[in-house]
Amino acid sequence: MTQRPRNNVRSHNIKRFYQVKYVSFRKDQNFLKKIFLFFAKAMLCCFSYQFFINKLNKLAQTYDYKKSKFCGVMTMGNGRNERIEKKLLQETTLLEFEGHKFPVPKNYDLWLTHLYGDYMTPPKIQVSPHAFNAYWR
């Protein structure tokens, strides 16, 4: 599925509406953000989770896979950054994971590097952007 800028924007907007509908109010949000979120949630209240999924699926199906030069994930992540030439992902190989073998794209290293850069180096410890602390018991 090749991604045209117009459909990138549509996909991004559908994902944002979904996020607004299901995001929780936070104590640290300023008053104007809370007001905006309240009205946005009110406008989106009659749309179900399935509505957003159907919209994204319909948008993804506007492309003919067989005729497309590119493929990728349109419904999550970074949209245009998650597209790659289809031919690079079509062949598969088996890789072991926790004692089981799974088919993965033969060029998985190229794909992961395309998405994450140096994905083999663990990231530095980062401060959580969330408004709460989570602990493992």
Secondary structure by P-SEA (a helix, b strand, c coil): ccccaaaaaaaaaaaaaaaaacbbbbccccaaaaaaaaaaaaaaccccaaaaaaaaaaaaacccccccccccccccccccccccccccccbbbbbbcccbbbbcccaaaaaaaaccccccccccccccccccccccc
